[in-house]
Amino acid sequence: KKIITIVGARPQFIKAAMLSRAIQLHNQAGQETIREQLIHTGQHYDENMSRIFFSEMDMARPTWQLHCGHTTHGAMTGQMLIEIEKILTEHRPDYVVVYGDTNSTLAGALAASKLHIPVVHIEAGLRSFNKAMPEEINRILTDHVSTLLCCPTRSAVQHLAEENIHEGVYHVGDIMYDAALFFGRKAEEASDIMQRLQLESKGFRLCTVHRAENTDQEERLSSIAEALMQIASSHCPLVFPLHPRTRQYLEKYHLLERFVSHPHIRLTEPLGFLDMVMLEKQASTILTDSGGVQKEAYFHQTPCITLREETEWTETVTAGWNQTAGYRTDQILACLENNPVRHEIDEYGQGNTAQKILELL
Ligand code: UDP
């Protein structure tokens, strides 16, 4: 069997690494060989946002490296569509595998489905019910042209049913849980970030911000920034790895200087996954607008505050591990004071999601 996997953004490298690993194990076991090749669209392309993940995760280099990043949504998706279509037309795989909700996901799914190549969507069925998010548009459209829809949660299956998608839908668990288990162990051996940043276990908070809805609007970004500056203190510093877009907008709105000069905020470049996992395990609280980080907080048993009004991962909120605070300073500070009762979530599988997906192919 021949698979072409399409990746382009940070979280996709992590998810794809787990499926590639399962494919390698499958091939070593002497079963029918699956040949996987990778298209990297170039949506994220630099050292910290892309290359480090390939080396940390021992991933094969992409067969095709495109350069479709750094432009508007339409131009980016259009360029990807043109390039991916050329490759798929020439190589005609049995399946095209796409992940999550980025422009790379949508471009891959559209190109493949119009060539009648079955599309496998991993992380299908998630909905925020907020169509102002580019990710929501990408998810809905991708799900509607996919052949095999691999859902991380039961509510994702339900969302698809409500949109009349019933065929090819499977609740397989969350491939990010596979990654959390596998790289969680590796991080303990390989990451020295706690020493590098001179942090104490449970003695700091961790923050990431990168959603366009938060970075691009001055009111939202400055309100979040205000909360972060207020909560960072000498006994509980704040570690803040800066996504390139966030850095750009903090600069634009004259907020970056205040972060740089704050005595208890540690700004860093975007981190490699092992360092990031280590911080997620050791932080006392995580504040984030990332989808992946919200769940990783739960996987590593760290309470989370989500800097958005809604989340696709509602079960983390119901189970008390996550609170949706939105962007307002007072709301964020109020959530920090809460201590909800927390219980386990039985949705994400046993860390064998990649294996389950392979069995479906
Ligand atoms: N991540 C990372 N380094 C960072 C920030 C995030 O390795 O500096 C990881 C994080 O642990 C998670 C993934 O990147 O696994 C999430 O990516 P992102 O927040 O960009 O996207 P989302 O999950 O919101 O789609």
Residues whose N, C-alpha, C, O or C-beta is under 5 A from the ligand:
A	BS01	UDP	R10 P11 P241 E269 P270 L271 G272 F273 M276 D289 S290 G291 G292 V293
